[in-house]
Amino acid sequence: MYTEGYVDDGAYNIVGEWQYKLAWLSGELEYNYYLTKNSNMSISLNLIRPESVGIAIGYKYWISKKPKRKRGCVTCPSFH
């Protein structure tokens, strides 16, 4: 079943001849602190792997807070 010399350390789940392990790819928690109408201070924690965490601190400046007007859909049905 295993390669010669392989020692199962119990880190993986075994199903028949397969071994597997589920792991998180990434997760992020971000907090934005409002400074002015167009700027925020930001701090984020990013779980990169179970053994490591990334921390980022940044500054966001919004050029415009107004959303751009988009043209309406020409072929979309009307739901009035």
N, C-alpha and C positions, 0 to 999 in steps of 0.2 A: 504494500500500500504506500509506503513512504520511500523516499530516496535513501539509499544506504548511508548510515551514519546519522540520519535525522533524529533529533530528540524533540519530542513534543513538550513545549514549556507551559502549555495550558492557556496561552494567551488568545487562542482562536477557538471558535466553536466548530465542532466536527459534525458533518452530515454526510454519512456514507464515506466516499473517498474525497470529499471536498472539505476544506477548512475556510472559514470566513470570519471577518470581524467588522462590525459596523463602527464608523467613526464620523464625528462631525467634521464637515468641511470648513466651516467658518461661522462665526456669529459676531454681531457688532451691536454695541450700545453707544448711542451718541446723545449728547446734551448740548443744546445751543442756548447761550445766554444773550439776550437782546441788549444791545448797546445803544444804537440809534435807529432811525427809520430804515437805513440801508446797510447796517452792519451787525454782525453777531460774532461772539467768541464761541468757539466750539471745542469740546473735548470728547474724545471717543476711545472706547476700549474695544479691542478686536481680539476675539479668541481664535488664534491661528491654528494651534494644535493643543491637545490636552495639556502639554507641558509648557506652553508659552502664551503670553498675552502681549499684544501690541497696544501702546498708548500713544495717542496723537492729540496735539493741541494746535488749534488753528484760528485764523481770522477769516471771516467771510464778508465780502463787500458785494452787495447787490447793486448792479448798475441801474436796474429799474425794477420797482415792485409791481408795476402795472403789467398784467398779462397781455400778450400781443393778441390782437383780434384776428381770429382765423376765419377764412371764408367758409361759409356754410357748405354742406354737402349738396351737390347738384342732383345726384341720383338717389339720395336717401328718401325713404317714405316719410310722409308727414304724420305725426302721431298727435293730432290736436283733438 
